[in-house]
Amino acid sequence: MKRIRTPGVAISMPPQDADDQHVALVDQARPIFAGQHPAVVGSALAELVAIWLAGHQVSREDHQQLLELHVETVRDLLPVVEAEIGTRSK
């Protein structure tokens, strides 16, 4: 699967290292979420995003910008993932 580089990921690390680590992390998480009810997965992901945002000790404005970038990245990834798993948005 072609991965789209997440903007702003791990600024202090080489981009390829960041890409490799995020692919490995996604591969570890997939089996955990597989077969779970979508509402449960959504709730877990929301908490994980909150943990991610809280780890950035920045202003609320900066949190908002990070969240907007995150949502934009999810939108960019959606067609790639839909093609991979054989679904599409309605």
N, C-alpha and C positions, 0 to 999 in steps of 0.2 A: 504494500500500500504506500502510495506517495504521501508523505507527511508535509503539512504546511508549517513552516517555521513560526513558532509563536513569537510575536513581536515583543521585544524587551526582555526576553528570557535571560536570566543569569548574565547580566551585563559583564560581570567580571570573569566569565569563563568563555572559552572559545565556542563559537556558534555550533560547530559540529558536536562538541562534547555535550552541550545543552540539548541538542536534538537527540543524540543517542540516549541520554538519561531520560528524557521525557518519553521516548518510545518504550524504553524498558519499563518505566513506571506504569504506563498505560497497559502494557502487556501483562504486568502483575495484577493490575486492578480488574481487568476484564472478567476473569473467572469469579472474582468476588461478587460482581454485580450481575453476572449471568443468571437468568432465571428469577431474579427478584422482581417484585411488582414495581412498575415504573414510578409510582408515588414514593415508594421507599427509597429507590435509587435517587430520585430528584431531591428528596429531603437530605439524604446523606451527602450528595454533591453540594447542596446549598451550605451545609455545615462546613464541608471541606473548603469551599470558597471563602467562607467567613474566617476560617482559620488562616488561610492564605493571606487574606487582606489584613487581618490583625497582626500578622508577622511583619508587615511593612509599617514600621513606626513612622508614619507620615501624617500630614494633615488630612482632615475629612475630604477636602477638595481633591487631594492626591488619591485618596481611596476611591473617590468617585471616578476619577480618570482611569485608574487601574481596572475598576469594574467595567467601565465602558469599553476599554480595550479588550477585556476578557470576553464580553458579549460579542464584540466584533469578530474576535478570533473564533468563537463558537460558530457564528454564522458562516464564516469562511470555511470552516471544517465540515459543516453539515453536508454539503453535496458530496464531498470526498467520502465521508463515512457512509452516507446513503448508498453510494455506488458500491462500496465495499460489501455492505451487508444486504444489498438488494432491496432497499426500500427507497421511498421518496416522499417528500413533504406534500401535503394536499393543499 
